[in-house]
Amino acid sequence: MCKLVRKITILLVVASLTFALLIVTGCENKDKKVTNALSTGDVTSSDSESSDSNASSDTSGADSSDNTSSPDGGLLTMEDVYGEEMMKNLNKTFTISGKNVDKSEYNFYYINAFTELSTYASYGYYPATSEGLIDLSANCDLLYPETGTWSDYLNDYVEREIQKSYMIEGLAKAENVTLSEDAIESLAGNADAIKQTAATAGLDADAYIGQYFGQEMTLDLYQSIMYRYYLAGYYIEQYVSAYEFSESDISLPTVRHILIAADSDADEATLTEAREKAEALLEEIDNYDNMVVVGDRELRDGNAAESAEYTVSRGRMVPEFEEWCFDEGRVEGDKGIVQTTYGFHVMYFVGNTEAGDEEKKTIAQRALGQILTDKADSGEYDLVPVA
């Protein structure tokens, strides 16, 4: 079964879903740690044309020796491919903004995400079954502060991805954004590649693709889903490239800090000791060079958890840290103490720095993400289950 599931990565011929392998360091926002293994917060785009060409060549070179028949010699069923545990999460139907999301479309998004997670599980990043697939029954700490399994996480993620796809399609339609002719030709090439792979297996394209996504899935339906999938990526790319930045968008504060660690739920004596240590360090600091020297000394002596410099963008740091950095009255040389869940930060304001290209891209993606969040909150694009 594992080999069959891995073959789906050839069949999907889609731009890979990006993983946010979340690294929590220093004073970065703890809440960011518990959001998603698959990216859903900031909207990200992918190079769809590059993915198209790679996918086409991969599909045409698919291993025709892979089994396409069930153990009893008949046509494979989805149960043969995925097993009973995963089948519990497939074949769901919804309506969204007056449109139907049928079983096959839901399965497309679920299987795509499942395959991505399984790839990382096979390398040890997430709990895996003996076959190297994501263990859906295992506890998932990414749901914190809630509790649940990887099955719970994946169900929620897939619904949000479908919602995002339809919301972006609506934005694209309103702005008359369509895929380029080259992208449409690539999609047609993908269809031809699937037909070739199916023929090699002795099947027509609909029967072949139906083994993986359900009997309702046809090649035409698959292509329509793929069109929306690629349109989302293309729209994001166009939005980011055309985004108009305000001066405040790209003028980012740069700060140094020395962290005296103390959990916010520590006893009063511990908090008092850490606060007094931070206050004593603040008294020593009167310029940038002195801040660096003091911070390095405290770090070397084991008194500080971190001495570092950051250029801060919105949403990256814990709120208290970020609020101090973005204070409108902040000027070069300002210093102070900020308490966060990590402890007490001795702060020094270095100045403002213009955002680089990657940071600008993130700012634009975050702006689009907020538009989508507002649309989701409006209820217009609620996913309504169909009994």
SULRA-V149613 format. One record per residue. N is the residue number from 1. RES is the residue in one small letter. PHI is phi in radians with two decimals (* if undefined). NEAR is the number of other C-alpha atoms within 8 Angstrom. D_LAST is the distance of its C-alpha to the last C-alpha in whole Angstrom. Layout:
N/RES/PHI/NEAR/D_LAST + N/RES/PHI/NEAR/D_LAST
This chain:
1/m/*/8/30 + 2/c/-1.03/8/31 + 3/k/-1.12/7/33 + 4/l/-1.15/10/30 + 5/v/-1.12/11/28 + 6/r/-1.14/9/31 + 7/k/-1.16/8/31 + 8/i/-1.07/10/28 + 9/t/-1.09/10/30 + 10/i/-1.34/11/32 + 11/l/-1.16/8/29 + 12/l/-1.09/7/28 + 13/v/0.68/12/31 + 14/v/-2.20/10/30 + 15/a/-1.12/10/32 + 16/s/-1.10/6/31 + 17/l/-1.23/8/29 + 18/t/-1.42/7/32 + 19/f/-1.55/7/32 + 20/a/-1.71/8/34 + 21/l/-1.33/5/36 + 22/l/-1.38/7/36 + 23/i/-1.97/5/40 + 24/v/-1.83/9/41 + 25/t/-2.30/5/45 + 26/g/0.89/5/47 + 27/c/-1.87/9/46 + 28/e/-1.16/10/43 + 29/n/-1.04/12/40 + 30/k/-1.04/8/38 + 31/d/-1.05/6/35 + 32/k/-1.12/8/35 + 33/k/-1.15/11/35 + 34/v/-1.88/11/31 + 35/t/-1.49/10/29 + 36/n/-2.49/10/28 + 37/a/-1.41/9/30 + 38/l/-1.68/9/28 + 39/s/-1.23/12/29 + 40/t/-2.48/9/27 + 41/g/-1.29/8/30 + 42/d/-1.26/10/32 + 43/v/-1.29/11/31 + 44/t/-2.11/9/33 + 45/s/-2.02/9/34 + 46/s/-2.33/9/35 + 47/d/-1.40/8/37 + 48/s/-1.17/12/35 + 49/e/-1.18/9/38 + 50/s/-1.11/7/39 + 51/s/-1.14/11/36 + 52/d/-1.00/15/36 + 53/s/-1.16/9/39 + 54/n/-1.14/8/39 + 55/a/-1.16/12/36 + 56/s/-1.07/13/37 + 57/s/-1.19/9/40 + 58/d/-1.12/9/38 + 59/t/-1.17/14/36 + 60/s/-1.16/10/39 + 61/g/-1.75/6/40 + 62/a/-1.07/8/38 + 63/d/-1.28/5/39 + 64/s/-1.26/7/39 + 65/s/-1.44/4/39 + 66/d/-1.05/7/36 + 67/n/-1.16/6/34 + 68/t/-2.19/7/32 + 69/s/-2.27/9/31 + 70/s/-1.33/11/30 + 71/p/-0.97/5/32 + 72/d/-1.58/5/33 + 73/g/1.66/6/34 + 74/g/-1.48/7/30 + 75/l/-1.15/8/28 + 76/l/-1.03/10/27 + 77/t/-1.84/9/23 + 78/m/-1.10/12/21 + 79/e/-1.10/8/22 + 80/d/-1.07/9/25 + 81/v/-1.36/12/25 + 82/y/-1.88/11/23 + 83/g/1.49/9/23 + 84/e/-1.16/7/21 + 85/e/-1.07/8/21 + 86/m/-1.25/9/20 + 87/m/-1.06/11/17 + 88/k/-1.08/6/15 + 89/n/-1.75/9/14 + 90/l/-1.74/10/14 + 91/n/1.08/11/11 + 92/k/-1.67/11/9 + 93/t/-2.21/12/8 + 94/f/-2.50/11/9 + 95/t/-2.06/12/11 + 96/i/-2.58/14/14 + 97/s/0.88/7/17 + 98/g/1.41/5/16 + 99/k/-1.99/6/15 + 100/n/-1.67/8/13 + 101/v/-1.89/10/13 + 102/d/-1.46/10/12 + 103/k/-0.99/12/12 + 104/s/-1.14/12/16 + 105/e/-1.17/12/16 + 106/y/-1.04/15/14 + 107/n/-1.05/13/16 + 108/f/-0.97/9/20 + 109/y/-1.19/11/20 + 110/y/-1.15/12/19 + 111/i/-1.17/9/21 + 112/n/-1.05/10/24 + 113/a/-1.17/11/24 + 114/f/-1.04/10/24 + 115/t/-1.14/13/27 + 116/e/-1.09/10/29 + 117/l/-1.08/11/28 + 118/s/-1.15/12/29 + 119/t/-1.05/11/32 + 120/y/-1.25/10/33 + 121/a/-1.10/14/33 + 122/s/-1.15/12/35 + 123/y/-1.70/7/38 + 124/g/1.63/8/37 + 125/y/-1.28/7/36 + 126/y/-2.31/10/33 + 127/p/-1.08/9/32 + 128/a/-2.19/13/32 + 129/t/-1.39/8/31 + 130/s/-1.12/5/34 + 131/e/-1.61/7/33 + 132/g/1.47/11/33 + 133/l/-1.74/14/29 + 134/i/-1.06/15/28 + 135/d/-1.48/9/27 + 136/l/-1.16/9/24 + 137/s/-1.52/7/25 + 138/a/-1.29/8/28 + 139/n/-1.15/8/28 + 140/c/-2.04/10/28 + 141/d/-1.36/8/30 + 142/l/-1.28/10/29 + 143/l/-1.50/11/27 + 144/y/-0.90/8/30 + 145/p/-1.47/5/30 + 146/e/-1.40/5/27 + 147/t/-2.07/9/26 + 148/g/2.96/11/24 + 149/t/-1.82/11/24 + 150/w/-1.13/13/24 + 151/s/-1.11/10/20 + 152/d/-1.08/8/19 + 153/y/-1.05/12/22 + 154/l/-1.18/11/20 + 155/n/-1.02/10/17 + 156/d/-1.15/8/18 + 157/y/-1.07/10/21 + 158/v/-1.09/12/18 + 159/e/-1.10/9/16 + 160/r/-1.21/9/19 + 161/e/-1.17/10/21 + 162/i/-1.11/10/18 + 163/q/-1.03/13/19 + 164/k/-1.09/9/22 + 165/s/-1.06/11/22 + 166/y/-1.25/11/21 + 167/m/-1.13/11/23 + 168/i/-1.18/11/26 + 169/e/-1.05/11/25 + 170/g/-1.12/8/25 + 171/l/-1.11/8/29 + 172/a/-1.10/12/30 + 173/k/-1.11/9/29 + 174/a/-1.12/7/31 + 175/e/-1.83/6/34 + 176/n/0.99/6/34 + 177/v/-1.64/8/34 + 178/t/-2.28/7/33 + 179/l/-1.17/9/34 + 180/s/-1.23/6/38 + 181/e/-1.08/6/39 + 182/d/-1.08/7/40 + 183/a/-1.16/11/36 + 184/i/-1.13/9/35 + 185/e/-1.11/8/38 + 186/s/-1.13/12/37 + 187/l/-1.08/12/33 + 188/a/-1.11/8/34 + 189/g/-1.12/9/37 + 190/n/-1.10/13/34 + 191/a/-1.08/10/32 + 192/d/-1.09/8/36 + 193/a/-1.14/12/36 + 194/i/-1.13/12/32 + 195/k/-1.05/10/34 + 196/q/-1.13/9/37 + 197/t/-1.11/12/35 + 198/a/-1.10/12/33 + 199/a/-1.09/10/36 + 200/t/-1.06/8/38 + 201/a/-1.50/8/36 + 202/g/1.37/6/36 + 203/l/-2.23/9/32 + 204/d/-1.43/9/31 + 205/a/-1.08/12/29 + 206/d/-1.12/9/26 + 207/a/-1.15/10/26 + 208/y/-1.12/10/28 + 209/i/-1.26/12/25 + 210/g/-1.16/12/22 + 211/q/-1.08/13/24 + 212/y/-1.75/10/23 + 213/f/-2.12/14/20 + 214/g/1.99/13/18 + 215/q/-1.11/9/19 + 216/e/-1.28/8/17 + 217/m/-1.33/13/20 + 218/t/-2.03/12/23 + 219/l/-1.11/10/26 + 220/d/-1.11/6/25 + 221/l/-1.13/8/22 + 222/y/-1.02/10/23 + 223/q/-1.15/10/26 + 224/s/-1.19/8/24 + 225/i/-1.15/9/22 + 226/m/-1.09/10/26 + 227/y/-1.05/9/27 + 228/r/-1.12/11/25 + 229/y/-1.08/9/26 + 230/y/-1.27/12/29 + 231/l/-1.07/12/29 + 232/a/-1.05/12/28 + 233/g/-1.11/13/31 + 234/y/-1.18/12/34 + 235/y/-1.10/11/33 + 236/i/-1.04/13/33 + 237/e/-1.04/10/36 + 238/q/-1.19/8/38 + 239/y/-1.08/10/37 + 240/v/-1.13/10/39 + 241/s/-1.19/6/42 + 242/a/-1.72/6/42 + 243/y/-1.13/7/41 + 244/e/-1.73/4/44 + 245/f/-1.56/6/45 + 246/s/-1.48/6/47 + 247/e/-1.07/6/50 + 248/s/-1.21/6/49 + 249/d/-1.08/8/46 + 250/i/-1.83/11/48 + 251/s/-1.67/10/51 + 252/l/-1.88/13/50 + 253/p/-1.27/14/52 + 254/t/-1.95/14/53 + 255/v/-2.36/14/54 + 256/r/-1.92/13/56 + 257/h/-2.55/13/55 + 258/i/-2.10/13/56 + 259/l/-1.74/13/54 + 260/i/-1.73/16/55 + 261/a/-1.21/10/52 + 262/a/-2.96/12/51 + 263/d/-1.03/9/48 + 264/s/-1.10/9/47 + 265/d/-1.70/4/46 + 266/a/-1.21/8/50 + 267/d/-1.21/6/52 + 268/e/-1.08/6/54 + 269/a/-1.11/6/57 + 270/t/-1.14/9/56 + 271/l/-1.13/12/54 + 272/t/-1.12/8/58 + 273/e/-1.09/8/59 + 274/a/-1.17/13/57 + 275/r/-1.11/10/57 + 276/e/-1.14/8/61 + 277/k/-1.11/9/61 + 278/a/-1.10/13/59 + 279/e/-1.12/10/62 + 280/a/-1.15/8/65 + 281/l/-1.16/10/63 + 282/l/-1.04/11/63 + 283/e/-1.15/7/66 + 284/e/-1.33/8/67 + 285/i/-1.65/10/66 + 286/d/-2.32/7/67 + 287/n/-2.79/7/66 + 288/y/-1.08/10/64 + 289/d/-1.04/6/66 + 290/n/-1.13/10/67 + 291/m/-1.05/12/63 + 292/v/-1.14/9/63 + 293/v/-1.09/8/66 + 294/v/-1.11/11/65 + 295/g/-1.10/14/61 + 296/d/-1.11/9/62 + 297/r/-1.11/8/65 + 298/e/-1.16/10/62 + 299/l/-1.19/12/60 + 300/r/-1.11/7/62 + 301/d/-1.45/7/64 + 302/g/1.43/7/60 + 303/n/-1.54/8/60 + 304/a/-2.00/13/57 + 305/a/-1.42/10/54 + 306/e/-2.81/11/54 + 307/s/-2.35/13/56 + 308/a/-2.69/8/54 + 309/e/-2.12/8/54 + 310/y/-2.29/7/51 + 311/t/-1.72/9/50 + 312/v/-1.77/12/47 + 313/s/-1.93/9/44 + 314/r/-1.02/6/41 + 315/g/1.49/8/39 + 316/r/-1.55/9/41 + 317/m/-1.83/12/43 + 318/v/-1.09/12/42 + 319/p/-0.96/8/42 + 320/e/-1.10/9/46 + 321/f/-1.12/12/47 + 322/e/-1.15/13/46 + 323/e/-1.06/8/47 + 324/w/-1.12/8/50 + 325/c/-1.13/12/50 + 326/f/-1.68/8/49 + 327/d/-0.97/7/51 + 328/e/-1.08/4/53 + 329/g/-1.57/4/56 + 330/r/-1.19/9/56 + 331/v/-2.27/7/59 + 332/e/-0.98/7/61 + 333/g/1.66/10/62 + 334/d/-1.04/9/60 + 335/k/-2.44/9/59 + 336/g/3.11/8/58 + 337/i/-2.17/11/56 + 338/v/-2.17/11/52 + 339/q/-1.72/10/50 + 340/t/-2.29/11/47 + 341/t/-1.13/7/45 + 342/y/-1.51/11/47 + 343/g/2.49/13/50 + 344/f/-1.94/15/53 + 345/h/-1.81/13/53 + 346/v/-1.47/16/57 + 347/m/-1.84/13/56 + 348/y/-2.46/13/58 + 349/f/-1.52/15/57 + 350/v/-1.41/11/58 + 351/g/2.60/10/57 + 352/n/-1.75/8/55 + 353/t/-2.23/10/54 + 354/e/-1.26/7/52 + 355/a/-1.07/10/49 + 356/g/-1.41/6/49 + 357/d/-1.05/6/47 + 358/e/-1.16/7/44 + 359/e/-1.17/9/44 + 360/k/-1.09/10/44 + 361/k/-1.06/9/41 + 362/t/-1.12/9/39 + 363/i/-1.08/9/40 + 364/a/-1.15/11/39 + 365/q/-1.08/13/35 + 366/r/-1.16/11/35 + 367/a/-1.12/8/36 + 368/l/-1.16/12/33 + 369/g/-1.03/11/31 + 370/q/-1.20/8/31 + 371/i/-1.05/8/30 + 372/l/-1.18/11/27 + 373/t/-1.09/8/27 + 374/d/-1.10/8/28 + 375/k/-1.13/11/25 + 376/a/-1.11/11/22 + 377/d/-1.18/7/24 + 378/s/-1.22/7/24 + 379/g/1.54/7/20 + 380/e/-1.10/9/20 + 381/y/-2.00/12/18 + 382/d/-1.15/9/16 + 383/l/-1.49/9/13 + 384/v/-1.89/7/10 + 385/p/-1.09/8/6 + 386/v/-1.84/7/4 + 387/a/-1.15/3/0
